[in-house]
Amino acid sequence: LGWSREETEQIRAPVGIFPKARDAHTLALSVLAEVAAVRLRQEDSCLPPSS
């Protein structure tokens, strides 16, 4: 499909799956929350240890 193995290994699935995600709005919010959580984990891993 044109993507490298490294790129396809970064895909997370299932995304936005929880019982209340029955419409586009809740699914979109769930996906956005997942993206935000991943970004926060990446930022936290870049911080020096606190003393």
C-alpha positions in Angstrom: 0.0 0.0 0.0 3.0 2.3 0.0 3.8 2.4 3.7 6.9 0.9 5.3 6.8 -1.8 7.9 7.8 0.7 10.6 4.9 2.9 9.7 2.3 0.1 9.7 3.6 -1.1 13.0 2.6 2.2 14.6 -1.1 1.7 13.7 -3.2 1.1 16.8 -6.4 -0.9 16.5 -9.1 -1.0 17.5 -9.4 2.8 18.0 -12.3 4.5 19.5 -14.0 1.3 20.6 -16.0 1.5 23.8 -19.7 0.8 24.4 -20.9 4.4 24.2 -19.1 5.2 20.9 -22.2 4.7 18.8 -22.1 7.8 16.7 -19.5 9.9 14.8 -19.2 12.5 17.6 -18.3 10.1 20.4 -16.0 8.1 18.1 -14.2 11.3 17.0 -13.8 12.3 20.7 -12.4 8.9 21.6 -9.9 9.0 18.7 -8.8 12.5 19.7 -8.4 11.3 23.3 -6.2 8.4 22.2 -4.0 10.8 20.1 -3.7 13.2 23.1 -2.7 10.4 25.4 0.0 9.1 23.1 1.4 12.6 22.7 1.4 13.2 26.4 3.3 9.9 27.0 5.8 10.9 24.3 6.3 14.3 26.0 6.7 12.8 29.4 9.4 10.4 28.2 11.4 13.4 26.9 11.4 15.1 30.3 14.4 14.8 32.6 13.8 12.9 35.9 12.4 15.1 38.6 14.4 15.3 41.9 
